[in-house]
Amino acid sequence: METNVVHELVELFSAAHLVSTLFVILAAWGIVRALRLVLQRLARKFNRYRLQITGIFPVLRLLIWTCAVALIVFVILDLSQNVLLAVLASSGIAVGLAAQDLIRNVLAGIGMTFNPLFRVGDMVQIGDHYGEVSGVDLIFTSLKTFDDNVVAIPNAEIIKQPVSNANRGALVEMVVVELVLPAGVPVHRVKLLAWRAAVSSPFTYLKNPILVLVEDHFDHTFLSRFKVKAYVLDIRFERLMASDITERLKTLLHKERLHTSDYLTGPAFPQ
């Protein structure tokens, strides 16, 4: 039996097997690359369904590579049970010791593929990093921050910590804009101006409600913190919308002469 196993192991490295294996690997790589390009074009053409289209790529990629590996092992190499056990036993220990982190990341990536915490295109907070998910591989997940930096986070690290998802596969998401003013400002008037600033922004998704909340805040003195909660049309415009609403609100406050310096001592304002 041992002689047969050794003979079969030697045959694994025959020229025919190596050429066929290389062909399958290149074919799988080509299919995955073509699939990525097709889905990217579809996502650009149908931007409204961008997140749904790009979200299916990780699953399809995993299925393609799984089929490629199965084809190599069970069809091209046609390993017998004894040879398969011998290969797994000899390589398992070496790979397990040399690539523990890699294996953990791959297993985490497979788990995230079938039980996704997020999709490509989602805005997520992972640890100290916040940005758009630009890629989900078996080893790393890539985030594109608003500074145009790409942060690669190992998948094994992601499943260890809380993950905050701002839109969960939807194209719109809530954006919160904060403005801190002295406590003496006319609350009702400022809330109205804040609502006007949000509703007039070209980035605001008007089908969802706009809320303006106010709460007391103390930082060396009593202050009023205004929070404008509105939905953006596209998650990629999140920072543009926040900046636009802030600018519009400050412009409206200036036009109505609600200068913050007038309220540093907290005088009452006629409602």
QUIKA-V332625 format. One record per residue. N is the residue number from 1. RES is the residue in one letter. PHI is phi in radians with two decimals (none if undefined). Layout:
n-><N/N>
res-><RES/RES>
phi-><PHI/PHI>
This chain:
n-><1/2/3/4/5/6/7/8/9/10/11/12/13/14/15/16/17/18/19/20/21/22/23/24/25/26/27/28/29/30/31/32/33/34/35/36/37/38/39/40/41/42/43/44/45/46/47/48/49/50/51/52/53/54/55/56/57/58/59/60/61/62/63/64/65/66/67/68/69/70/71/72/73/74/75/76/77/78/79/80/81/82/83/84/85/86/87/88/89/90/91/92/93/94/95/96/97/98/99/100/101/102/103/104/105/106/107/108/109/110/111/112/113/114/115/116/117/118/119/120/121/122/123/124/125/126/127/128/129/130/131/132/133/134/135/136/137/138/139/140/141/142/143/144/145/146/147/148/149/150/151/152/153/154/155/156/157/158/159/160/161/162/163/164/165/166/167/168/169/170/171/172/173/174/175/176/177/178/179/180/181/182/183/184/185/186/187/188/189/190/191/192/193/194/195/196/197/198/199/200/201/202/203/204/205/206/207/208/209/210/211/212/213/214/215/216/217/218/219/220/221/222/223/224/225/226/227/228/229/230/231/232/233/234/235/236/237/238/239/240/241/242/243/244/245/246/247/248/249/250/251/252/253/254/255/256/257/258/259/260/261/262/263/264/265/266/267/268/269/270/271>
res-><M/E/T/N/V/V/H/E/L/V/E/L/F/S/A/A/H/L/V/S/T/L/F/V/I/L/A/A/W/G/I/V/R/A/L/R/L/V/L/Q/R/L/A/R/K/F/N/R/Y/R/L/Q/I/T/G/I/F/P/V/L/R/L/L/I/W/T/C/A/V/A/L/I/V/F/V/I/L/D/L/S/Q/N/V/L/L/A/V/L/A/S/S/G/I/A/V/G/L/A/A/Q/D/L/I/R/N/V/L/A/G/I/G/M/T/F/N/P/L/F/R/V/G/D/M/V/Q/I/G/D/H/Y/G/E/V/S/G/V/D/L/I/F/T/S/L/K/T/F/D/D/N/V/V/A/I/P/N/A/E/I/I/K/Q/P/V/S/N/A/N/R/G/A/L/V/E/M/V/V/V/E/L/V/L/P/A/G/V/P/V/H/R/V/K/L/L/A/W/R/A/A/V/S/S/P/F/T/Y/L/K/N/P/I/L/V/L/V/E/D/H/F/D/H/T/F/L/S/R/F/K/V/K/A/Y/V/L/D/I/R/F/E/R/L/M/A/S/D/I/T/E/R/L/K/T/L/L/H/K/E/R/L/H/T/S/D/Y/L/T/G/P/A/F/P/Q>
phi-><none/-1.10/-1.11/-1.12/-1.12/-1.09/-1.08/-1.17/-1.11/-1.14/-1.19/-1.06/-1.70/-1.22/-1.07/-1.12/-1.13/-1.14/-1.15/-1.12/-1.11/-1.09/-1.11/-1.12/-1.11/-1.13/-1.14/-1.12/-1.06/-1.14/-1.12/-1.11/-1.14/-1.12/-1.08/-1.07/-1.13/-1.12/-1.17/-1.12/-1.17/-1.11/-1.14/-1.23/-1.29/-1.97/-1.07/-1.11/-1.91/-1.01/-1.19/-1.18/-1.20/-1.24/-1.24/-1.51/-1.09/-1.01/-1.17/-1.11/-1.09/-1.11/-1.13/-1.11/-1.22/-1.12/-1.13/-1.13/-1.13/-1.10/-1.12/-1.16/-1.26/-1.74/-1.99/-1.24/-1.38/0.87/-1.25/-1.36/-1.09/-1.15/-1.16/-1.09/-1.15/-1.16/-1.15/-1.13/-1.19/-1.31/-1.56/-1.11/-1.15/-1.12/-1.17/-1.08/-1.34/-1.50/-2.36/-1.12/-1.11/-1.09/-1.12/-1.08/-1.15/-1.14/-1.09/-1.13/-1.12/-1.15/-1.10/-1.23/-1.18/-1.63/-2.32/-1.19/-1.44/-2.82/-2.10/-1.09/1.82/-1.27/-1.71/-2.27/-1.96/-2.14/1.10/-1.61/-1.91/-2.26/3.04/-1.53/-1.23/-1.74/-2.93/-2.22/-1.80/-1.24/-1.89/-2.16/-2.01/-1.83/-2.02/-1.82/-1.42/-1.29/-1.62/1.12/-1.63/-1.85/-1.84/-1.72/-2.01/-1.03/-1.08/-1.12/-1.33/-1.17/-1.32/-1.56/-2.31/-1.10/-2.13/-1.78/-1.92/-1.40/-2.30/0.87/1.49/-1.58/-1.37/-1.72/-2.65/-1.35/-2.05/-1.88/-1.96/-1.90/-2.46/-1.81/-2.21/-1.01/-1.14/-1.47/-1.19/-1.23/-1.05/-1.11/-1.19/-1.14/-1.09/-1.14/-1.14/-1.13/-1.12/-1.10/-1.09/-1.26/-1.23/-1.59/-1.26/-1.21/-1.64/-1.45/-1.52/-1.35/-1.30/-1.75/-1.21/-1.99/-2.08/-2.19/-1.97/-2.37/-2.55/-1.28/-2.54/-2.19/-2.58/1.26/-2.69/-1.33/-2.33/-2.07/-1.81/-1.78/-2.08/-1.72/-1.97/-2.49/-1.77/-1.63/-1.10/-2.47/-0.99/-1.24/-1.71/-0.98/-1.23/-1.11/-1.16/-1.06/-1.16/-1.15/-1.14/-1.05/-1.12/-1.13/-1.17/-1.14/-1.14/-1.13/-1.10/-1.19/-1.12/-1.54/1.03/-1.62/-1.22/-1.09/-1.16/-1.30/-2.07/-1.13/-1.66/1.38/-1.25/-1.27/-2.02/-1.13/-1.47>
